[in-house]
Structure formats: C-alpha cells, structure tokens
Amino acid sequence: MALSRARATARDQASRDKVRDAQAARAGMLSELRVTADRIAMIGEYYKLRYRSSWATYGGILCGICGTAAVVAAFAWPLH
C-alpha cells in the first residue's frame, strides 16, 4: 500500500521511476516466495503420501496372508 501511495504522490519522473522499480522488485520477490511455498507444500504432500502408501502396503500384505490362510483352511477343512 505504501508503494501505491508513494507512486501517486511522486513529484518528479525520477521518483516515479524508483517507485516503479521498487514495485517490480517487490512483485518479483513475492512471486519467488509463492513458488518456494508451493515447493515446500509439495514436498510435505509427497512425504504424507509416502507414509500412507507404506501403511497401505503393509495392510495389503497382511490381508493377502489372511486371505491365503483362509483359502488353504477352506480346502483343508474336513467335509464330514
């Protein structure tokens, strides 16, 4: 907001140019901060997904073992 007000109240062309350059630098910095924040969030989501994937793998192995045991028990069960 201060840069916007400074540009409107600048008296000469050199002052307006400095304010314009400051606004451009600030916009560039904010853009870099957004990109960095997005990268950090993406890395966090990756690790969260990896954690859930590991638990899904372990759960799948456990269910596979239980299912195999159930099939073996069904064929081994006496019919009498």
C-alpha distances in whole Angstrom, upper triangle without the diagonal:
4,5,5,6,9,10,11,12,14,18,20,20,20,17,15,17,16,12,13,15,12,10,14,15,12,13,16,16,14,17,20,19,19,22,23,23,25,28,28,28,31,33,33,34,37,38,38,40,42,43,44,46,48,49,50,52,54,54,55,58,59,59,61,64,64,65,67,69,69,71,73,74,75,77,79,79,83,84,87
4,5,5,6,9,10,11,12,15,17,18,17,14,13,15,13,10,12,14,11,10,14,14,12,14,17,16,16,19,21,20,21,24,25,25,27,29,29,30,33,35,35,36,39,40,40,42,44,45,46,48,50,51,52,54,56,56,58,60,61,62,64,66,67,68,70,72,72,74,76,77,78,80,82,82,86,87,90
4,5,5,6,9,10,10,14,15,15,15,11,10,12,10,7,8,10,8,7,10,11,10,11,14,14,14,17,19,19,20,23,24,24,26,28,29,30,32,34,34,36,38,40,40,42,44,45,46,48,50,51,52,54,56,56,58,60,61,62,64,66,67,67,70,72,72,73,76,77,78,80,82,82,86,87,90
4,5,5,6,9,10,14,15,15,16,13,11,13,12,8,9,12,10,8,12,14,12,13,16,17,16,18,21,21,21,24,25,25,27,30,30,31,33,35,36,37,39,41,41,43,45,46,47,49,51,52,53,55,57,57,58,61,62,62,64,67,67,68,70,72,72,74,76,77,78,80,82,83,86,87,90
4,5,5,6,9,12,15,15,16,12,11,14,13,10,12,14,13,11,15,17,15,16,19,20,19,22,24,24,24,27,29,28,30,33,33,34,36,38,39,40,42,44,44,46,48,49,50,52,54,55,55,58,60,60,61,64,65,65,67,70,70,71,73,75,75,77,79,80,81,83,85,85,89,90,93
4,5,5,6,10,12,12,12,9,8,11,10,7,10,12,11,10,14,15,14,16,19,19,19,22,24,24,25,28,29,29,31,33,34,35,37,39,39,41,43,45,45,47,49,50,51,53,55,56,57,59,61,61,63,65,66,67,69,71,72,72,75,76,77,78,81,82,82,85,86,87,91,92,95
4,5,5,9,10,10,11,8,6,9,9,6,7,11,10,9,12,14,14,15,18,19,19,21,23,24,25,27,29,29,31,33,34,35,37,39,40,41,43,45,45,47,49,50,51,53,55,56,57,59,61,61,63,65,66,67,68,71,72,72,74,77,77,78,81,82,82,84,86,87,91,92,95
4,6,9,11,12,13,10,8,12,12,10,11,14,14,13,16,18,17,18,21,22,22,24,26,27,27,30,31,32,33,36,37,37,39,41,42,43,45,47,47,49,51,52,53,55,57,58,59,61,63,63,64,67,68,69,70,73,74,74,76,78,79,80,82,84,84,86,88,89,92,93,96
4,6,9,11,12,9,9,12,13,10,12,16,15,15,18,19,19,20,23,24,24,26,28,29,30,32,34,34,36,38,39,39,42,44,44,45,48,49,50,51,54,55,56,57,59,61,61,63,65,66,67,70,71,71,73,75,76,77,79,81,81,83,85,86,87,89,91,91,95,96,99
4,6,8,9,6,6,9,10,8,10,13,13,14,16,18,18,20,22,23,24,26,28,28,29,32,33,34,36,38,39,40,42,44,44,46,48,49,50,52,54,55,56,58,60,61,62,64,66,66,67,70,71,72,73,76,77,77,79,81,82,83,86,87,87,90,91,92,96,97,100
4,7,9,7,8,11,12,11,13,16,16,17,19,21,21,23,25,26,27,29,31,32,33,35,37,37,39,41,42,43,45,47,48,49,51,53,54,55,57,59,60,61,63,65,65,67,69,70,71,74,75,76,77,80,80,81,83,85,86,87,89,91,91,93,95,96,99,100,104
4,6,6,6,9,10,11,13,15,16,17,19,20,21,23,25,26,27,29,31,32,33,35,36,38,39,41,42,44,45,47,48,50,51,53,54,55,57,59,60,61,63,65,66,67,70,70,71,74,75,76,77,80,81,81,83,85,86,87,89,91,91,93,95,96,100,101,104
4,5,5,6,9,10,10,12,14,15,16,18,20,21,22,24,26,27,29,30,31,33,35,36,37,39,41,42,43,45,46,48,49,51,52,54,55,57,58,59,61,63,64,65,68,69,69,72,73,74,75,78,79,79,81,83,84,85,87,89,89,91,93,94,98,99,102
4,5,5,6,9,10,11,12,14,15,16,18,20,21,22,24,26,27,29,30,32,33,34,36,38,39,41,42,44,45,47,48,50,51,52,54,56,57,58,60,62,63,64,66,67,68,70,72,73,74,77,78,78,80,82,83,84,86,88,89,90,92,93,97,98,101
4,5,5,6,9,10,11,12,14,15,16,18,20,21,22,24,26,27,29,30,31,33,35,36,37,39,41,42,43,45,47,48,49,51,52,54,55,57,59,60,61,63,65,66,67,69,71,71,73,75,76,77,79,81,81,83,85,86,87,89,91,92,95,96,100
4,5,5,6,9,10,10,12,14,15,16,18,20,21,22,24,26,27,29,30,31,33,35,36,37,39,41,42,43,45,47,48,49,51,53,54,55,57,59,59,61,63,64,65,67,69,69,71,73,74,75,77,79,80,81,83,84,85,87,89,90,93,94,98
4,5,5,6,9,10,10,12,14,15,16,18,20,21,23,24,26,27,29,30,32,33,35,36,37,39,41,42,43,45,47,48,49,51,53,54,56,57,58,60,62,63,64,66,68,68,69,72,73,74,75,78,78,79,82,83,84,86,88,89,92,93,97
4,5,5,6,9,10,10,12,14,15,16,18,20,21,22,24,26,27,28,30,32,33,34,36,37,39,40,42,44,45,46,48,50,51,52,54,56,57,58,60,61,62,64,66,67,68,71,72,72,74,76,77,78,80,82,83,85,86,87,91,92,95
4,5,5,6,9,10,10,12,14,15,16,18,20,21,22,24,26,27,28,30,31,33,34,36,37,39,40,42,43,45,46,48,49,51,52,54,55,57,59,60,61,63,64,65,66,69,70,70,72,75,75,76,79,80,81,83,85,85,89,90,93
4,5,5,6,9,10,11,12,14,15,16,18,20,21,23,24,26,27,29,30,32,33,35,36,37,39,41,42,43,45,47,48,49,51,53,53,55,57,58,59,61,63,64,65,67,69,69,71,73,74,75,77,79,79,81,83,84,88,89,92
4,5,5,6,9,10,11,12,14,15,17,18,20,21,23,24,26,27,29,30,32,33,35,36,38,39,41,42,44,45,47,48,50,52,52,54,56,57,58,60,62,62,64,66,67,68,70,72,73,74,76,77,78,80,82,83,87,88,91
4,5,5,6,9,10,10,12,14,15,16,18,20,21,22,24,26,27,28,30,32,33,34,36,38,39,40,42,44,45,46,48,50,51,52,54,55,56,58,60,61,62,65,66,66,68,70,71,72,74,76,77,79,80,81,85,86,90
4,5,5,6,9,10,10,12,14,15,16,18,20,21,22,24,26,27,28,30,31,33,35,36,37,39,41,42,43,45,47,48,49,51,53,54,55,57,59,59,60,63,64,64,66,69,69,70,73,74,75,77,78,79,83,84,87
4,5,5,6,9,10,11,12,14,15,17,18,20,21,23,24,26,27,29,30,32,33,35,36,37,39,41,42,43,45,47,48,49,51,52,53,55,57,58,59,61,63,63,65,67,68,69,71,73,73,75,77,78,82,83,86
4,5,5,6,9,10,11,12,14,15,17,18,20,21,23,24,26,27,29,30,32,33,35,36,38,39,41,42,44,46,46,48,50,51,52,54,56,57,58,60,62,62,64,66,67,68,70,72,72,74,76,77,81,82,85
4,5,5,6,8,10,10,12,14,15,16,18,20,21,22,24,26,27,28,30,32,33,34,36,38,39,40,42,44,45,46,48,49,50,53,54,55,56,59,60,60,62,64,65,66,68,70,71,73,74,75,79,80,83
4,5,5,6,9,10,11,12,14,15,17,18,20,21,22,24,26,27,29,31,32,33,35,36,37,39,41,42,43,45,47,48,49,51,53,53,54,57,58,58,60,63,63,64,67,68,69,71,73,74,77,78,82
4,5,5,6,9,10,11,12,14,15,17,18,20,21,23,25,26,27,29,30,32,33,35,36,37,39,41,42,43,45,47,47,49,51,52,53,56,57,57,59,61,62,63,65,67,68,69,71,72,76,77,81
4,5,5,6,9,10,11,12,14,15,16,18,20,21,23,24,26,27,29,30,32,33,35,36,38,40,41,42,44,45,46,48,50,51,52,54,56,56,58,60,61,62,64,66,67,69,70,71,75,76,80
4,5,5,6,9,10,10,12,14,15,16,18,20,21,22,24,26,27,28,30,32,33,34,36,38,39,40,42,43,44,47,48,49,50,53,54,54,56,58,59,60,62,64,65,67,68,69,73,74,77
4,5,5,6,9,10,11,12,14,15,17,19,20,21,23,25,26,27,29,31,32,33,35,37,37,39,41,42,43,45,47,47,48,51,52,53,54,57,57,58,61,62,63,65,67,68,71,72,76
4,5,5,6,9,10,11,12,14,15,17,18,20,21,23,24,26,27,29,30,31,33,35,36,37,39,41,41,43,45,46,47,50,51,52,53,55,56,57,59,61,62,64,65,67,70,72,75
4,5,5,6,9,10,11,12,14,15,17,18,20,21,23,24,26,27,29,30,32,33,35,36,38,39,40,42,44,45,46,48,50,50,52,54,55,56,58,60,61,63,64,65,69,70,74
4,5,5,6,9,10,10,12,14,15,16,18,20,21,22,24,26,27,28,30,32,33,34,36,37,38,40,42,43,44,47,48,48,50,52,53,54,56,58,58,60,62,63,67,68,71
4,5,5,6,9,10,10,12,14,15,16,19,20,21,22,25,26,27,29,31,31,32,35,36,37,39,41,41,42,45,46,47,48,51,52,53,55,56,57,59,61,62,66,67,70
4,5,5,6,9,10,11,12,14,15,17,19,20,21,23,25,26,27,29,30,31,34,35,36,38,40,41,42,44,45,46,48,50,51,52,54,55,56,58,60,61,65,66,69
4,5,5,6,9,10,11,12,14,16,17,18,20,21,23,24,26,27,29,30,32,33,34,36,38,39,40,42,44,44,46,48,49,50,52,54,55,57,58,59,63,64,68
4,5,5,6,9,10,10,12,14,15,16,18,20,21,22,24,26,27,28,30,31,32,34,36,37,38,40,42,42,44,46,47,48,50,52,52,54,56,57,61,62,65
4,5,5,6,9,10,10,13,14,15,16,18,20,21,23,25,25,27,29,30,31,33,35,36,37,39,41,41,43,45,46,47,49,51,52,53,55,56,60,61,65
4,5,5,6,9,10,11,12,14,15,17,19,20,21,23,24,26,28,29,30,32,34,35,36,38,39,40,42,44,45,46,48,50,51,53,54,55,59,60,64
4,5,5,6,9,10,10,12,14,15,17,18,20,21,22,24,26,27,28,30,32,33,34,36,37,38,40,42,43,44,46,48,49,51,52,53,57,58,61
4,5,5,6,9,10,10,12,14,15,16,18,20,21,22,24,26,26,28,30,31,32,35,36,36,38,40,41,42,44,46,47,49,50,51,55,56,60
4,5,5,6,9,10,11,12,14,15,17,19,20,21,23,24,25,27,29,30,31,33,35,36,37,39,40,42,43,45,46,48,49,51,54,56,59
4,5,5,6,9,10,11,13,14,16,17,18,20,22,23,24,26,28,29,30,32,33,34,36,38,39,41,42,44,45,47,48,49,53,54,58
4,5,5,6,8,10,11,12,14,16,16,18,20,21,22,24,26,27,28,30,31,32,34,36,37,38,40,42,42,45,46,47,51,52,55
4,5,5,6,9,10,10,12,14,15,16,18,20,21,22,24,25,26,29,30,31,32,34,36,37,39,40,41,43,45,46,50,51,54
4,5,5,6,9,10,11,13,14,15,17,18,20,21,23,24,26,27,29,30,32,33,35,36,38,39,40,42,43,45,48,50,53
4,5,5,6,9,10,11,12,14,16,17,18,20,21,23,24,26,27,28,30,32,33,35,36,38,39,41,42,43,47,48,51
4,5,5,6,9,10,10,12,14,15,16,18,20,21,22,24,25,26,28,30,31,32,34,36,37,39,40,41,45,46,49
4,5,5,6,9,10,10,12,14,15,17,18,20,21,23,24,25,27,29,30,31,33,34,36,38,39,40,44,46,49
4,5,5,7,9,10,11,13,14,16,17,19,20,22,23,24,26,28,29,30,32,33,35,37,38,39,43,44,47
4,5,5,6,9,10,10,12,14,15,16,18,20,21,22,24,26,27,28,30,31,32,35,36,37,41,42,45
4,5,5,6,9,10,10,12,14,15,16,18,20,21,22,24,25,27,28,30,31,33,34,36,39,41,44
4,5,5,6,9,10,11,13,14,15,17,19,20,21,23,24,26,27,29,30,32,33,34,38,40,43
4,5,5,6,8,10,11,12,14,15,16,18,20,21,22,24,26,27,28,30,31,32,36,38,41
4,5,5,6,9,10,10,12,14,15,16,18,20,21,22,24,25,26,28,30,31,35,36,39
4,5,5,6,9,10,10,12,14,15,16,18,20,21,23,24,26,27,28,30,34,35,39
4,5,5,6,9,10,11,12,14,15,17,18,20,21,23,24,26,27,28,32,34,37
4,5,5,6,8,10,11,12,14,15,16,18,20,21,22,25,26,26,30,32,35
4,5,5,6,9,10,10,12,14,15,16,18,20,21,23,24,25,29,31,34
4,5,5,6,9,10,11,12,14,15,16,18,20,21,22,24,28,30,33
4,5,5,6,9,10,11,12,14,15,16,18,20,21,22,26,28,31
4,5,5,6,8,10,10,12,14,15,16,18,20,21,24,26,29
4,5,5,6,9,10,11,12,14,15,17,18,20,23,25,28
4,5,5,6,9,10,11,12,14,16,16,18,22,24,27
4,5,5,6,9,10,10,12,14,15,16,20,22,25
4,5,5,6,9,10,10,13,14,15,19,20,24
4,5,5,6,9,10,11,12,14,18,20,23
4,5,5,6,8,10,10,12,16,18,21
4,5,5,6,9,10,10,14,16,19
4,5,5,6,9,10,13,15,18
4,5,5,6,9,12,14,17
4,6,5,6,10,12,15
4,6,5,9,10,13
4,6,8,9,13
4,6,9,12
4,6,9
4,6
4
